[in-house]
């Protein structure tokens, strides 16, 4: 079964250069929209931890230059 990819609502109108996610069996699949043939799989619990860190701002310092 082909995964149903979802883009973030923050991707903008064009949808280029964004991360897409999809359910893939027991895993969460992630890919970059401009390289759809490269897919990374992670567990649901690790993806949940990742999104919680983003929501709390734990990694905001990585985005600053």
N, C-alpha and C positions, 0 to 999 in steps of 0.2 A: 504494500500500500504506500502510495506517495504521500510524504508529509505535507501538511498544510502550513506553509510558512507565513509568519506574521511579522510585520514591521512595526517599529515603535511609532507612536503618534508624534514623536519629536523629530521624525525623519525629514520633514519638510515636504513640499509639494512634489518635487521631482523624485524623491525616494532613492537617490543615488547615495552611495557611501554610507550605508546604514547596516546595522546588525539585524539579522532576522532570526527568529526562534521558531521551533516546531516540536511537537510531541513526537517521539520516535520510540515506540514500544515503552519500555520502562525508563527511557532516557529522555533528556532534553537535548535537542540538536541546535547548534548555533552556526551561523555562517555570515560572511560579509556579502552584501548584495552585489558588489562588483566582482566577486570571486565565488560564484554559487557552487562550483565543483569542489570546494574545500569546506568540509563540514567537521565540526568538533562535537563530540558527544560528552555529556556529563550526567551525573545522577541528579534526580530531582532535589535531593537534600542539599547537594553542593550548589546547585543553581539557586535554590532558596537562600542559602547563606550569602551567595554572591549578590543577589538583588537586595538583601537586607543591608549589606555593607554599602551599597550604592545609595540606598534611601537614607541612611544615617549620615552620609557624608564622610565615611571613614577613609575613603580614597580620594577625596577632593584635592589633596595636596599633589597628587600625581598629574592632575590636569593643568596645574599652573606651570608657567615657564618663566 
